[in-house]
Amino acid sequence: MKAILCSQYCQPDDLVLADVPDPVAGPGEAVIAIKAAALNFFDILMIQGKYQIKPPFPFSPAAEVAGVIESIGAGVTDLKVGDRVVASCGHNGAREKIALPAASIVKIPDNLDYDRAAGIIIIYGTALHALEDRASPKPGETLAVLGAAGGTGLAACELGKLMRLKVIACASSDEKLEFAKAHGAELTLNYAKEDLKEGLRKLTGGKGVDIIFDPVGGAYAEQALRSIAWEGRFLVIGFAAGDIPKMPLNLALLKGCDIRGVFWGAWTRQNPEKNRANLEKLVKWTAQGKISSHVDRTFPLAQTADALKVLAGRQAMGKVILHP
């Protein structure tokens, strides 16, 4: 089978399309013939050796896959050949087939296409865990989403609206803000044109923002924290800007606020049953049209480098999908 391989830490253009042996389903496993593999910003960091998880070489990027069960191993009873499924794999999704533990695989309904299914797990899983488990949300509270047109930001806008929060989309262009507004945001702020701290305070009538969802980091993080309401919650999602900010802790004291880390990957390992329930719920919501799982664009497997460069250039609004 074909696979995109990272054999040493490298840039997207250095990845290689190669032939590798087909996987075999071991006990408790199933082999998925991959129809769609979703990319995320951390795939770039992973191939560069800058991510906290460092798979052994050679590995493939792409942590989410959707496809069809091709074979099952001993002891697997809840899946059968031909089932349409989705799964999180951590890495190795940019290939034609993958063997995964059956417990990590979830069936998808016939009315949910593979491209949208592949993009559900990480961005919506992260946003749902952040808002439901970490943010302590109350209906009517304000939620400011940084990087609102990116994958995780867009998911936060949609889920925030479903949770009856007042969503403020923050992004670097009017085009991105219009896109976020079409996906759940009520208010918008262009932080390339307007000061983020003052803009958020103005949009909240001087009160400040109750919940800040920050997958961007960099210089915007402190500006956003300075706009937080009394007893607000600042959710640390990631650092797409590249720089990990150092926050003045006196702000947490003066605002009586919380800075809460959101490490979805570690949480899923400690709460596998709750994570599976979350994924089943997200699959259902996507099939029902309650969340979009919007696909920005798709690429054949051989153009994985081009797909990753779209993410690196922050050009994507929604998910970038590979077709093995």
C-alpha positions in Angstrom: 0.0 0.0 0.0 1.0 3.7 -0.4 2.0 5.8 2.6 3.4 9.2 3.2 6.5 8.7 5.3 8.5 10.9 7.6 11.8 9.1 8.1 13.6 12.0 9.9 12.5 15.4 11.2 11.8 17.5 8.2 9.7 20.1 6.4 6.5 19.1 4.4 8.3 19.1 1.1 10.7 16.4 2.4 8.0 13.8 3.0 8.1 10.8 0.8 5.4 8.7 -0.9 6.4 5.1 -0.5 5.2 1.5 -0.6 4.8 -0.2 2.8 3.4 -3.6 3.8 -0.3 -3.9 4.3 -1.3 -3.9 8.0 -2.8 -7.1 9.6 -5.4 -7.0 12.2 -4.1 -8.4 15.5 -6.4 -9.6 18.4 -8.9 -6.9 19.3 -8.0 -4.9 16.2 -9.6 -4.0 12.8 -8.0 -2.8 9.6 -9.6 0.3 8.1 -9.3 1.0 4.3 -8.9 4.8 4.6 -11.2 7.0 2.4 -10.3 10.3 4.1 -7.6 11.4 6.5 -7.8 14.7 8.3 -4.7 16.9 8.9 -4.2 19.3 11.9 -1.7 22.0 12.6 0.2 19.7 15.0 1.0 17.4 12.1 3.5 20.1 11.0 5.0 20.3 14.4 5.2 16.5 14.6 7.2 16.0 11.4 9.5 18.9 12.5 10.1 17.2 15.9 8.5 20.2 17.8 5.5 18.4 19.1 5.2 16.8 22.6 4.5 13.4 21.0 7.3 12.0 18.9 6.4 8.7 17.1 9.2 6.3 16.1 10.5 6.7 12.5 9.2 6.1 9.9 5.7 7.4 10.5 3.0 9.2 8.6 1.2 12.4 9.6 -2.6 12.6 10.0 -4.3 11.7 13.3 -7.9 11.1 12.1 -9.3 8.7 9.6 -12.6 7.6 8.1 -13.2 4.6 5.9 -14.4 1.1 5.7 -13.6 -2.0 7.8 -11.6 -4.3 5.6 -10.8 -7.1 8.1 -11.1 -7.8 11.9 -8.9 -9.6 14.4 -9.7 -12.2 17.0 -12.2 -11.2 19.7 -13.7 -8.3 17.7 -17.5 -8.6 17.9 -18.9 -5.1 17.5 -17.5 -4.4 14.0 -17.8 -6.3 10.8 -16.3 -6.1 7.3 -17.9 -3.3 5.3 -18.8 -1.1 8.3 -18.4 2.7 7.7 -16.3 4.0 10.5 -14.2 6.9 11.9 -11.2 6.7 14.3 -8.5 8.7 16.0 -5.1 7.2 15.4 -2.6 9.8 16.7 -0.5 9.5 13.5 -0.1 7.2 10.5 -3.4 8.3 8.9 -1.7 9.5 5.6 -1.7 6.0 4.1 -4.2 3.7 2.4 -4.9 1.4 5.4 -4.4 1.2 9.1 -4.9 -1.3 11.9 -6.3 0.1 15.1 -7.9 -1.2 18.3 -11.5 -1.9 17.7 -12.4 0.0 20.9 -11.1 3.2 19.3 -13.3 2.9 16.2 -16.8 4.4 16.0 -19.4 3.6 13.3 -20.9 6.4 11.2 -24.3 6.6 9.6 -24.7 6.3 5.8 -25.8 10.0 5.5 -22.4 11.2 6.9 -19.7 11.5 4.2 -16.1 10.3 4.9 -14.5 13.8 4.5 -16.7 15.4 7.1 -16.5 12.4 9.4 -12.7 12.4 9.4 -12.7 16.0 10.6 -14.9 15.6 13.6 -12.7 13.8 16.2 -9.9 16.2 17.2 -11.3 19.7 16.7 -14.8 19.0 17.9 -13.5 16.6 20.6 -11.1 19.2 21.9 -13.7 22.0 21.7 -16.4 19.9 23.4 -14.1 18.8 26.2 -12.9 22.4 26.6 -16.3 24.0 26.8 -18.2 21.2 28.6 -15.6 19.8 31.0 -13.2 22.8 31.6 -15.1 26.0 31.0 -17.9 25.6 33.5 -20.3 27.4 31.0 -23.6 29.0 31.9 -26.1 29.9 29.2 -25.9 33.5 28.2 -22.2 33.9 29.1 -19.8 35.4 26.5 -17.3 33.2 24.7 -14.5 34.8 22.8 -12.8 32.4 20.3 -9.4 33.4 18.9 -8.5 32.0 15.5 -12.2 31.5 15.0 -12.0 30.4 11.4 -9.5 27.7 11.9 -10.5 24.1 12.6 -10.7 24.2 16.4 -11.9 27.8 16.6 -14.7 27.0 14.2 -15.7 24.0 16.3 -15.8 26.2 19.4 -18.0 28.7 17.6 -20.5 26.1 16.6 -20.5 24.2 20.0 -20.7 27.5 21.9 -23.9 28.4 20.0 -25.3 25.0 20.8 -24.5 25.6 24.5 -26.4 28.9 24.3 -23.3 31.0 24.8 -22.9 34.5 23.2 -20.0 33.8 20.8 -17.5 36.5 19.8 -15.4 35.4 16.9 -11.9 36.9 16.8 -9.7 36.5 13.6 -7.2 38.3 11.4 -9.4 39.1 8.4 -13.0 40.2 7.6 -13.4 37.1 5.3 -12.6 34.8 8.2 -15.0 36.6 10.5 -17.8 36.4 8.0 -17.2 32.7 7.8 -17.2 32.3 11.6 -20.4 34.3 11.7 -22.0 31.8 9.3 -21.1 29.1 11.8 -22.4 30.3 15.1 -20.7 33.5 16.0 -22.9 36.4 17.1 -20.3 39.2 17.2 -16.9 39.6 15.5 -13.5 41.3 16.1 -10.7 41.7 13.6 -7.5 41.7 15.7 -5.4 42.7 12.7 -7.3 46.0 12.6 -8.4 46.5 16.2 -6.8 46.2 19.7 -8.0 42.8 21.0 -8.2 43.9 24.7 -10.1 47.1 24.1 -12.3 45.5 21.4 -13.5 42.7 23.6 -14.2 45.0 26.5 -16.2 47.2 24.2 -18.2 44.3 22.8 -19.0 43.2 26.4 -20.1 46.7 27.6 -17.0 47.0 29.7 -17.7 43.8 31.7 -15.1 41.6 30.0 -15.4 38.1 28.5 -16.5 35.2 30.6 -14.7 32.4 28.6 -11.7 32.8 26.3 -10.9 30.0 24.0 -7.3 30.4 22.8 -5.8 28.0 20.2 -3.5 30.7 19.0 -1.2 31.8 21.8 1.6 34.3 20.9 1.0 38.0 21.5 -2.7 37.7 21.4 -3.0 35.6 24.6 -2.1 38.3 27.1 -4.2 40.8 25.3 -7.2 38.5 25.6 -6.5 37.7 29.2 -6.5 41.4 30.0 -10.0 41.6 28.6 -11.4 38.8 30.8 -14.3 39.3 33.2 -14.2 38.8 36.9 -14.0 35.1 37.6 -13.6 34.4 33.9 -12.0 31.3 32.5 -9.1 31.4 30.1 -8.8 28.1 28.1 -5.3 27.2 26.9 -5.9 25.1 23.8 -2.7 25.5 21.8 -0.1 27.7 20.2 -0.8 28.0 16.4 1.1 31.4 16.4 4.3 29.4 17.3 5.2 31.3 20.5 4.2 30.0 23.9 3.2 33.1 25.9 4.4 33.9 29.4 1.5 35.4 31.3 1.9 37.9 34.1 0.2 36.0 37.0 -0.9 39.3 38.7 -3.6 39.3 36.0 -5.1 36.1 37.4 -5.1 37.7 40.9 -6.5 41.0 39.8 -9.3 39.5 37.7 -10.1 36.6 40.1 -9.9 34.4 37.0 -8.8 30.9 36.1 -6.3 29.9 33.5 -7.3 26.3 32.6 -5.3 23.9 30.4 -7.1 21.8 27.8 -5.0 18.7 26.9 -7.6 16.7 25.1 -5.2 13.9 24.1 -4.2 13.1 27.7 -7.8 13.4 28.9 -9.0 10.9 26.3 -6.5 8.3 27.6 -7.7 8.9 31.2 -11.4 9.0 30.3 -11.8 6.6 27.4 -15.5 5.8 28.0 -16.5 9.5 28.3 -14.4 10.3 25.2 -16.2 7.6 23.2 -19.6 8.9 24.3 -18.5 12.4 23.2 -17.4 11.1 19.8 -20.6 9.2 19.3 -22.5 12.4 20.2 -20.5 14.5 17.7 -21.0 12.0 14.9 -24.8 12.1 15.6 -24.8 16.0 15.7 -22.8 16.1 12.4 -25.2 13.7 10.7 -28.1 15.7 11.9 -26.6 19.0 10.6 -26.2 20.6 14.1 -22.5 21.0 13.5 -20.9 21.4 10.0 -17.5 19.7 10.2 -16.7 22.1 7.3 -14.1 20.9 4.8 -12.0 23.7 3.4 -10.3 21.6 0.7 -9.1 18.1 -0.2 -5.8 16.7 -1.6 -4.7 13.4 -3.0 -2.2 11.5 -0.8 0.7 12.5 -3.1 0.1 16.2 -2.4 0.3 15.9 1.4 3.1 18.5 1.4 0.8 21.1 -0.3 -2.0 20.3 2.2 0.3 20.8 5.1 1.5 24.1 3.7 -2.1 25.4 3.5 -2.3 24.8 7.3 1.1 26.3 7.9 0.1 29.5 6.1 -3.2 29.6 8.1 -5.1 29.6 4.8 -7.7 27.0 5.8 -11.2 27.8 7.1 -12.3 24.4 8.4 -10.5 21.1 7.8 -7.9 20.0 5.2 -8.5 16.4 4.1 -6.3 13.8 2.3 -7.7 11.2 0.0 -5.4 8.1 0.1 
